[in-house]
Amino acid sequence: MSDSQFELTRDQKEILLRGLRFVRSAVALDMTDFSDEVAAHRASEYEKISRLQELLDSVPVAETAPV
C-alpha cells in the first residue's frame, strides 16, 4: 500500500463506506456452490474489504468552509 495521504469530505467518506457495505453484501450473496475453496475465497475478500474500511476510517475528514 502506498503512503499517499489524502482527505475526504464527510460525504465522500460516507459514500465510500456505504459502497464497501454494498460490496460486502455482494460477496455474501454470491450464488456459487459452497465448498472449502469458496469459503476461503470469501474470507479473503472479507479481509480485503475490512482492511480497506480500516484505511478509510483512518482518513481525516476535510473541514469545508461555509459558503
Summary of the structure (lengths in Angstrom):
residues: 67
radius of gyration: 15.6
end to end distance: 35.6
largest distance: 54.8
contacts: 121
relative contact order: 0.20
helix: 64%
strand: 3%
